[in-house]
Amino acid sequence: MSISQARRGDPPPTLDRDGRAPLDSLSLAAVGRPTVARPFTIGGAVAIIRLEGLSVFGHHGARPYEKEAGQRLEVDLELVPVSDQAETSDKLADAVDYDALYRTVREVVEGKSFHLLETLAASVAESILQQFAVRRVFVRIAKQNLGWTTGGRAVIEVTRERRA
């Protein structure tokens, strides 16, 4: 429960079997999700594609042990397609292929090695812009296992837009 929920007297969220609250029971800010105003409205397209919680393994980090051992990263994507054609045609050929998006994320995260998550997130975003018909892509990458005694996670967010 967030502090603001407690102050308002909201009931605590129901937790899933892993002890996490479902996203619809918490505000986006309370679980660390982006708080960008939604929906995007770019050139009339209002469909937003989100892939959340993609779990991938990569060898990234500024310290040698991070690159040697590797670590699991969580990737969230948010995309705005260049066209709203899929909304009316109901044809997969007119839509952004979610499976291909996931493969692209895996190829970048698992196939390359970066010192910084910022560079990794930017590389994922650029690869998506090059390979898919999207106007804007938002990439969020989180990693735990930082070795901090208090726990925690590092989260990097980048947004890229197609240049006209």
C-alpha positions as CSV (number, residue, x, y, z in Angstrom):
1,M,0.0,0.0,0.0
2,S,1.3,3.4,-0.9
3,I,1.5,6.2,1.7
4,S,-1.2,8.2,-0.2
5,Q,-3.5,5.2,-0.1
6,A,-3.0,4.9,3.6
7,R,-3.7,8.6,4.2
8,R,-6.9,8.3,2.1
9,G,-8.0,5.3,4.0
10,D,-8.1,3.1,1.0
11,P,-8.1,-0.6,1.8
12,P,-4.9,-2.5,1.2
13,P,-4.6,-4.2,-2.2
14,T,-5.2,-8.0,-2.5
15,L,-1.9,-9.7,-3.0
16,D,-1.2,-12.5,-5.5
17,R,0.5,-15.8,-4.5
18,D,3.9,-14.1,-4.9
19,G,3.0,-11.3,-2.4
20,R,2.6,-8.7,-5.1
21,A,-0.3,-6.4,-5.6
22,P,-2.0,-6.6,-9.0
23,L,-1.4,-3.4,-11.1
24,D,-5.1,-2.4,-11.1
25,S,-5.1,-2.2,-7.3
26,L,-2.3,0.3,-7.0
27,S,-1.5,3.5,-8.7
28,L,1.1,3.3,-11.4
29,A,3.4,5.5,-9.3
30,A,3.1,3.3,-6.3
31,V,4.7,0.3,-8.1
32,G,7.3,2.3,-9.9
33,R,5.6,2.3,-13.3
34,P,5.8,5.3,-15.6
35,T,3.4,8.1,-14.7
36,V,3.2,9.5,-18.2
37,A,-0.2,10.9,-19.1
38,R,-2.2,8.3,-21.1
39,P,-3.3,7.8,-23.7
40,F,-0.7,9.2,-26.2
41,T,-2.4,11.1,-29.0
42,I,-0.1,11.3,-31.9
43,G,-1.6,12.0,-35.3
44,G,-4.9,10.5,-34.3
45,A,-3.5,7.1,-33.2
46,V,-4.6,6.2,-29.7
47,A,-3.9,2.5,-29.5
48,I,-1.1,1.8,-27.1
49,I,0.8,-1.5,-27.1
50,R,2.3,-2.5,-23.8
51,L,4.4,-5.6,-23.1
52,E,5.1,-5.8,-19.4
53,G,7.3,-7.9,-17.2
54,L,9.5,-9.5,-20.0
55,S,12.1,-11.5,-18.1
56,V,15.4,-11.8,-19.9
57,F,18.9,-12.7,-18.9
58,G,21.9,-10.6,-19.9
59,H,25.5,-9.9,-19.1
60,H,25.5,-6.1,-18.4
61,G,27.1,-3.9,-15.8
62,A,30.0,-1.7,-15.0
63,R,31.6,-4.3,-12.7
64,P,33.3,-7.4,-14.0
65,Y,31.3,-9.8,-11.7
66,E,28.0,-8.4,-13.2
67,K,29.1,-9.3,-16.7
68,E,30.6,-12.6,-15.7
69,A,27.6,-14.0,-13.8
70,G,24.9,-12.2,-15.7
71,Q,21.5,-11.3,-14.2
72,R,17.9,-11.4,-14.9
73,L,16.4,-8.1,-16.1
74,E,12.7,-7.1,-16.3
75,V,11.8,-5.2,-19.5
76,D,8.5,-3.2,-20.1
77,L,7.7,-1.8,-23.5
78,E,5.1,0.8,-24.5
79,L,4.6,1.5,-28.2
80,V,2.5,3.8,-30.4
81,P,1.9,2.3,-33.8
82,V,2.3,4.4,-36.9
83,S,-1.2,3.5,-38.1
84,D,-4.5,2.6,-36.5
85,Q,-5.3,0.2,-39.3
86,A,-5.2,-2.9,-37.1
87,E,-7.9,-1.4,-34.9
88,T,-10.4,-1.5,-37.8
89,S,-9.1,-4.4,-40.0
90,D,-8.7,-7.0,-37.2
91,K,-5.8,-8.5,-39.2
92,L,-2.6,-9.6,-37.7
93,A,-0.7,-8.4,-40.8
94,D,-1.7,-4.8,-39.9
95,A,-0.6,-5.1,-36.2
96,V,2.7,-5.0,-34.4
97,D,3.8,-8.6,-33.8
98,Y,4.2,-9.1,-30.0
99,D,6.2,-12.3,-30.5
100,A,8.6,-10.4,-32.8
101,L,8.9,-7.6,-30.3
102,Y,9.9,-10.1,-27.6
103,R,12.4,-11.8,-29.9
104,T,14.0,-8.4,-30.6
105,V,14.3,-7.6,-26.9
106,R,15.9,-10.9,-26.3
107,E,18.3,-10.5,-29.2
108,V,19.5,-7.2,-27.8
109,V,19.6,-8.1,-24.1
110,E,21.1,-11.6,-24.6
111,G,23.2,-10.9,-27.6
112,K,25.1,-7.8,-26.6
113,S,26.9,-6.6,-23.5
114,F,26.8,-3.0,-22.2
115,H,28.3,-1.3,-19.2
116,L,25.2,0.8,-18.5
117,L,21.5,0.0,-18.4
118,E,21.0,3.4,-20.1
119,T,22.9,2.2,-23.2
120,L,21.0,-1.1,-23.2
121,A,17.6,0.5,-23.0
122,A,18.5,2.9,-25.8
123,S,19.7,0.0,-27.9
124,V,16.5,-1.8,-27.4
125,A,14.5,1.3,-28.3
126,E,16.5,2.0,-31.4
127,S,16.2,-1.7,-32.6
128,I,12.4,-1.5,-32.1
129,L,12.2,1.7,-34.1
130,Q,14.3,0.2,-36.9
131,Q,12.3,-3.1,-37.1
132,F,8.7,-2.1,-36.4
133,A,6.1,0.3,-37.6
134,V,5.9,2.4,-34.4
135,R,6.0,6.1,-33.9
136,R,7.2,6.1,-30.3
137,V,8.7,3.5,-28.0
138,F,9.2,3.6,-24.3
139,V,11.6,1.1,-22.8
140,R,11.9,0.4,-19.0
141,I,14.6,-1.9,-17.7
142,A,14.9,-2.9,-14.1
143,K,17.5,-5.0,-12.3
144,Q,17.7,-6.3,-8.8
145,N,20.6,-8.2,-7.1
146,L,22.6,-5.0,-6.8
147,G,24.3,-6.1,-3.7
148,W,22.8,-3.4,-1.6
149,T,22.1,-4.6,1.9
150,T,18.7,-2.9,2.0
151,G,17.6,-4.5,-1.3
152,G,16.2,-2.3,-4.0
153,R,16.4,-2.2,-7.8
154,A,17.8,0.1,-10.5
155,V,15.3,1.2,-13.1
156,I,16.1,3.0,-16.4
157,E,13.5,4.4,-18.7
158,V,14.1,5.8,-22.2
159,T,11.7,7.1,-24.9
160,R,12.5,7.3,-28.6
161,E,10.4,8.7,-31.4
162,R,10.6,8.1,-35.1
163,R,12.0,11.0,-36.9
164,A,9.9,12.2,-39.8
